[in-house]
Amino acid sequence: MHPGLIVLCVILAILAALVIVVLVRTARAKSPAPKKRLPPSRNKEEQEALARDFARLIQIPTPSHEDGRTDDLEPFARLQAEVDALFPKVRENLEKVTIEGVLIYHWRGKHPEKKPILLMGHQDVVPADPKGWTYPPYGGEIHDGILYGRGTMDDKCNIFCQLRAVEDLLSQGFLPDTDVWFAYSDNEESSGGGAQKAVDWFRAHGITSFALAWDEGGAVVDKAMAGMDRPYAVVGITEKGYVDLKITARGAGGHSSTPKRDTTMTRLAAFVTDVNEHNPFERKFTPHVRAMFTNMAPSFPFGLRLLFSNLWLFEGLLTKLMPKISSQAGALLGTTCAFTMAKGSDAANVIPSEAYVIANLRPGFTQNAKESVAALQKVADRYQLELTVLKSRDASPVTSTEGTAYQYLVSCIRRRFPDCGVSPYVMTGCTDNRHYATMSDQCLRFYPVRLTDQQLSCMHGDNECISIDALSDAADFYEDFLKNYVGA
């Protein structure tokens, strides 16, 4: 046989074997049919009563407290008084501490010698412009089984559902296996120091570690990605870092009637365009991102299942394609950069001698904060621009999916949301949980609420809302979690 023909036959045989391996792996990755959703534990009237109670917290606007100020704490005092009124057994049986606007509860368990656990939330909300809302943002109105208002998702729901669960368990005479702490900060939305004040208080009072620290984060998303055959509960096991950068251009100013080609503004504009069109940061599948897509692969339609169940073959291709298809998917693969603020001249007819833009970076796990800034500096140098770091922190440590806390949370999810898949998740945003990374190696980020794509898009936007049946399920989830938790 001709040598060239032999080579061709070998190549074809290898390709055939490769196709067979890919198809077999894809077929094996197919999930069994999802189980049925649990029936609601409350009827419609009971769900509406629960939602009306929650609405009392929504009707108190609590914009983020500014560290160092005391004149903006009054809304938090009103909110905390309303919490006391809603949950009398919590008020009577749990120890309560307030640090300025921060709220801490201690529920003593049967075995104080065991490591305590910590559940979190935040009382503050982002601003809401009523002009874009169908219903008043602080009205707490219920329409067609939906409760509308700022904070319904982010994040008063966690506070309400956690304490509702405790109230109900206290009514049953239940005592937790180990000590349970609750910490609710007052300025999570503005990246303030409320959570750090709680950490400092814990350490000052001899509480140095938690078996788990559980905060908001991933949720039970109806369609986590297009084409999935079931909802997915995504559990955040880490969160990306955060950098604010000031990029400054200096040069000759002048009158706008005789503009030069090269000005501070044109250099900044060229820089911004360059960064947006030619991503300067590394992109790749890290182990935890790979784990996320491997877990989700069985629920994808065939084409995507073929790709994600064979990452050993298609990882390079997906690394290039995913950022072009979805900004959310692209954000998982590396550092992102968004230009959020700008300042030039104070007059419309003056070319500024100094101008700047502000960039917000979210470093991932391919490059840390320092390395991400260095990558951007290389681009800035081409345009004679100066970079100043205003704020910087690296990504949080990654919680092991083999840990007992993660495994226990997953078991609760499978019990309470049997119709859903479960996957670890990389948080692209920030939570208070980053402050507790020195107190627990089991920092989890999960919001036990069913959300549609539309509801998810309303977070921090107009018409933030929650389904009253999802509110009821979330309260039940916390009750189940606390009732069945056994410490080590």
Beta strands, then each sheet from edge to edge (+ up, - down):
strand 1: 95-99
strand 2: 102-107
strand 3: 117-122
strand 4: 142-143
strand 5: 146-148
strand 6: 180-185
strand 7: 212-221
strand 8: 232-239
strand 9: 242-250
strand 10: 254-255
strand 11: 336-343
strand 12: 350-351
strand 13: 354-362
strand 14: 385-393
strand 15: 421-427
strand 16: 443-451
strand 17: 465-467
sheet 1: 1+ 2- 6+ 3+ 7+ 8- 15-
sheet 2: 1+ 2- 6+ 3+ 7+ 16+
sheet 3: 4+ 5- 17+
sheet 4: 11+ 13- 9+ 14-
sheet 5: 10+ 12-
end
